[in-house]
Amino acid sequence: MIFFHSVKTTSSQFFVTLYAEIHVIIEHNMQYKRYFLLFFILLSASLSAQSSITISGYVEDEASRERLVGVNVIIPGTRIGTFTNNFGFFSLTVPSGTQEILISYIGYETQAIALQQYKGGLLTVYLKEQPQSLGEVVVTAEVPEAEQSQMSSIDISMKQVKKMPAIFGEVDLLRAIQLLPGVQSGGEGSVGFYVRGGGPDQNLILLDGVPVYNVSHLFGFFSVFNADAIKSTQLIKGGFPARYGGRLSSVLDITMKEGNMRKFKGDVSLGIIAAKMTLEGPIIKDKTSFMISGRRTYIDALIQPFIAMQESGLRTGYYFGDLNAKINHKISNKDRLYLSFFTNVDRFYFRERLDGERFAASLQWGNRTGALRWNRLINPKMFMNTALTYTRYELGIRNEIVERDYSFSFGLRSNIEDYGGKVDFDYIRNNKNHIRFGSNFIHHRFQPAGVQVRESGSGFTDLDSTINLSPVLRSLEWAFYIENDQTITKKIKVNYGLHLNTYVFDERYYASLQPRVSGRYLLTPNSAFKLSFARMQQYLHLLSSNNGIGLPSDLWVPATDIIPPMTADQVAAGYSLNFGEQKWEFSTEVYYKKMTDLIEYRSGSSFINPNDWQSKIETGGLGWAYGIEFFLQRKVGRLSGWAGYTLSWNNRQFENLNNGEIYPYRFDRRHDMSLVLSYDIAKEFDVAF
């Protein structure tokens, strides 16, 4: 594998070897070679030497020692700068003679680093939070959004999310997501979201790099994400960087808090329907920290006394709960280890006792995820992240009857389970080239439906058996990517890359080389024109009659020898403007997306026996989504928030549905408008709507 080449290899030797190894991978796919050759021509032309020094390190919160994501690191008076990655790491190559660099982040005091005092080695910068004030925040050393090559991407501030109106006192990240342009809700009161004409299964939702397959509590009324446990969130709607793959419509990348390394902190809150508790602190001061955050409803506990008053022996109710936990261990200045865990459950139950007999029924669903990650700074220009991941989503139904001399129980389970591993590299060649490459592997295990039956009693033969209504299905997915974020001229910056995906189900093999490119052209120092193209392919399908809210008729299934993977090509163009001393951001985008090989349940299909699910669906569907979006945002000051508007069209076509004619998708919504505002009246009091 290319990932273990010695770091002493010269850049030219490295990329010659890289070229040769990828060439072997795709030598049997001649149609991909034009993308492959174009990418390496651009990459090779970008590597030029210059007289400079490289400064690398981490940016952390001064009080908690938690690493900060998306911090600006720039040379004042120039357009040379970078951002910290998801692990707080940065590397900036600066021309000889540079006097200082500025480190800035919204909500923190800007810090200047004098380079004449820099003696080399790894740099750790501690930023101090700005004291809460009603005065206007002066924004300094910010890289305008117009400068970035990435488009169709929005970073969601958790501080802003927590200021939004909450339903029954529960702050919800996904409700904030629904209010962004290009994003629509699945229905009134639902946290399901649909991005630029995509379906519910076309969103890649990552929690600490691990996919989460079902994100709803209470049939979609709340999401499974506890805002108290989240550090940062990014939504990507188009112009996808090559490092992401596996879904057609969006990426929602969520990172959990790491825990305070210096002191213990706790937070307990009681809402109308749920209680939450978060604890964090050092296990070993400045070396190891933990964070644990739990939430549970007490609806069942509140209503149970009233039910018991009506009928003794009857217990019924519903509850949901979730738990986030993370351990962060600093092995050395160059190595860090993270262990994160997440689980959630929703459960409806009914139990009744009468004259020595008992009847019970329940419906339960939930996720369980885990990740073990290791970061290593290989040298000042190369950062590595490796991870082992696990995720499982399961839905179950159970019924039980117990009489004096007889008992019978019936259970139905449906689940999807993934084991995965990945390795990612950031190679900051110089201040004009940020190269990322890596690989990941996923083993998928599907059980669309399994039944367990138990029966015993006098006059009966005892029975304890498990019946698979559908066989256990397995598939393997492997991907390799490489991308470069390159500054070509002062006005032109481009992110271009390739994502190679291979997939195996039984004896069927699929391969896809997906080109990605996005870029900007500066019109003025604070405004830019942007353009992007991305091809995406998806190997998983969600068969749903009710659009993914987690009922037994929702089945996760793989692409097979009969059902090919879905593919989407999306092109977008936009304009971005920063104004008002960088306090305001405005952007508008037009997009067009074509999707192929979509699937849909046939009209009148039965969901009782999913064994023959492949015979119950229509394949070869086409989809078109296009529209225009407007977004105005203010991040700092007493008044903050955003306004968004989307005008869009979303259509589908299947040969055997609607007489083969094009028809509007069920969530085609022509106009969508949102407004989110928060105003700080006093230091501890604000209003929002």
Disulfide bonds with the S-S distance in Angstrom:
none
